């Protein structure tokens, strides 16, 4: 069975929708994703490393860069923005 790959734009869109409050099960059905767990995995990756973590890297050759690259200000900003959105949603759910 061949592993299915998904475009970066779709992954980003689904993570954003998940963070807005959509369930991963609902999104998986609507966008024909094999398993809702795949969306949860993407969300985890984004929370840990920003949207850059969603870019496909399997099968690509190393360009000699070190394993731990410097995180840009834009990536830090994007990660903080996502964390803020997530925390706001949690607060809204607790209040509601």
N, C-alpha and C positions, 0 to 999 in steps of 0.2 A: 504494500500500500504506500503510495507516494504521499509525502507530507505536503499539505496545502500551504501556500504562502499568501499573505495578504498585503496589499499596498500600504505604504506608510500613511497616506492621507486617510484611508479608511480606519486604520488603527487609531490615529489621532482623533478623528471624528468620534469614534465609539468611546474612547476614554473620556473625551469632553462630555459626551452625553451621559455617560455613567456618573461622572462627577456632578452633573446637573440633577441627578436623582433617578435616572432610568435604571432599571434592573439589568444585570448582565444576562439573565435568562431571556428577558424580553428583547434585548438588543441582538442576542445570538439568533433568535428565531427570525426577527425582522430582516437581518442582513445576511442570513444563511451562513453563519459561522458554526463550524462543526460542534463546538462545545462552549458553554458559557464560561468555563474555566479558562479558556484562552483569553477572553476579555479581562477576567480578573488578573491574569498574568501580566497583560499589558498595563493595567492600572498600577500594579505593584512596581513594574519596571519604571514607569513614569514618576511615581512617587519617590523612587530611590535615585533615579538618574536624569529626570526630565524627559522631554519628548525625544531627545536625541537617542535615548536608550531603545526606542522603537525601531530605529533604522536597522535593516537587515544586514548582518555581518557574516553570516555563515558562508563558508566557501571562498571568502575573499582572502587574498594574500596580505600578509603583514607588510607595511611600508617602512618597517624599521622604527616605528614610533614606540615609545615606552608604553607599558601597560596602563599606567596611571597618567592620563593626559590632564593638562590644566583645564579647569572648568571656566568657561567664559562668563562674563557678567550677564549676558543675555540668558544663558542657561540657568544661572543662579536666580535671576529675576523670574524666569518662567516657573521654576520649581517653587519658589516662594509664593508666587501668584496661585499656583495650583493648591498648595497647602492651605492658603487663606480661603480659597473657594471651598475646599473640603471641610475645613473647620466651621465656616459659616453655615454650610448645609447641616452639619452635625448639631450646631446650636439651634437652627430652625426646627430640626426634628425633635429635639429635646423640649423646646418651647411649645411645639404644636401638639 
